[in-house]
Amino acid sequence: MGTQAPEAAQRGAQDGSKAVAELLDDYPAVRDGQWLYLVIPRSMHAIRVPADQEAAAPWRQVLADYPSLRDSRLYRRQPDPWGVTLVVGHRCNLSCVYCFSEVGHSTASLEADRMLAIVDHTLERRPGPQNKLFGVNFFGGEPTLAISDIEKVVEHTERACAAKNVTPYFTMVTNGTAPLPVLQYLVDHRFTLTVSMDAAPERQGEQRIYGKRHNVGQTMDTIRFLAEAGVPYRVRSTVTGETVHHMGETVGFFADLGANFVHFEPVGPVGTTTPGRLSRYSEPSAEDYAENLLRAMDVARGIDASVFSYAFQHLLSSPPRSYCGPMSSGDSYHVLNATGELIMCPEMQDPARNKQYGHNVGQATDRNVVFVDLLRKDQIGQAALPSQHQSCQTCYARDICDSGCPSRNIQATGSLTKLDRYSCAVAKRVCADVLRRLAVETFRSVEPTAEPLVKPIALPRELCSVPLVGSAIGILQRARVVFALTGERLDPAVDTEIARLTRLGATL
């Protein structure tokens, strides 16, 4: 499959011109050839009208006939997050040139008792009866270096959740160098893993520096192992100026290893990533990153893989209540740093920076006591709301990128209420093309007509990652119920798309 990737990337680059998007009547719209599309991802429907009829705004009658689309009643807000992220240590067995962690600056590690204390504290603060799952995410550094402590946390969490009749789920971000017995333990306990690997070996080895006992082959073996085990996982690739032009090739390379879900993000100036260390491996330009991300999508489409990025992370999901998903305000989700401090984001691990930003919001003490400054958490969350960014209110991408990553915003501008212009430029380019992909796929086999037409969105294969497939199925299933109650006509394509995505989801 990987040998097809360069050819597929070339085809994708030649197939279409740059997408043009805008807001029309407060809905995202995209132009493609003779058609104008209004795309409403959170209702999983799109409207097609001939572009030469734009002045008459024929979509308004369609929205009048389908009030559920207009009012977004098909859309269901996700339950408030419930769980913890544990930065188990700043240590790592690699020395990556761009690491956001405190590797090389700190050897701090969390004692198991502190981790258990924050788990117990948070488990007692279930945000509502709809919350059936309690999540524990292990982060680092490299978390598997503390596997004995992780085992204690897992066993304790499983017992505590069983007593409360809720289900625990475990996730981890790892560099994939753990020995086989550790990997088998993670699989046996149903971990969902994010394996951090950037590119093919010749590029990976230049920017992710392994010690004497490790080489890139171990991470490749881990990906193969997870693929054969049939467990959910993704590969997370950090893109630098050195690798940005190889993103399409990277998708094909990972597909050959068995990974059909690749999460790309550009390197950012955090943690040990300083200008000196990035003298060669610099942040790619926003234009280069966006264009090559779209080329990677074209490759993914040709080999039945999917691509994900923060640029369109909220395409089909509810806007977060505050800071961002798991790190929202309130007492139902916490991030515990390796230093024992509660912080707002696991990628902001430097205690000095968190103090500078006022983002230390509590502590798990060495006496197993948890203190949380809920007022401060709420203040930070309110400052990070997308509504604080006035320039976003008239942007077609506002509900898709959701004003970008708050951590990147504050590190780039020094303020949560100022946008990171780099991320904004990426999102505007990528989101316009994502809207075009949704529209083209939805109407691919629909006969041309002079009348405005509404159809349920068909999610293109390159966007069929686990998060988006699950959200799409939920919205379409709700459409069946709401349309039945309101008397709006249900397009048979709704059932067809639910069935397709359900089959596909079983293989992801």
HUCOR-V688447 format. One record per run of one state. SS is the DSSP state (@ for helix, = for strand, . for the rest). FROM is the first residue (numbers start at 0). TO is the last residue. Records with the same first field share a line. If there is no record, write none. Layout:
SS: FROM-TO / FROM-TO
This chain:
.: 0-0 / 15-18 / 24-25 / 32-33 / 43-43 / 56-57 / 65-65 / 70-81 / 87-87 / 89-92 / 96-107 / 109-110 / 123-131 / 139-141 / 164-165 / 174-178 / 188-190 / 196-199 / 210-214 / 229-231 / 239-242 / 257-259 / 266-284 / 302-304 / 308-308 / 312-323 / 327-331 / 336-339 / 343-349 / 357-360 / 364-368 / 372-372 / 383-384 / 388-388 / 394-396 / 401-404 / 413-419 / 442-451 / 456-459 / 463-464 / 486-491 / 505-507
@: 1-14 / 40-42 / 50-55 / 58-64 / 66-69 / 111-122 / 142-163 / 179-187 / 200-206 / 215-228 / 243-256 / 285-301 / 309-311 / 324-326 / 350-356 / 373-382 / 385-387 / 389-393 / 397-400 / 405-412 / 420-441 / 460-462 / 465-485 / 492-504
=: 19-23 / 26-31 / 34-39 / 44-49 / 82-86 / 88-88 / 93-95 / 108-108 / 132-138 / 166-173 / 191-195 / 207-209 / 232-238 / 260-265 / 305-307 / 332-335 / 340-342 / 361-363 / 369-371 / 452-455
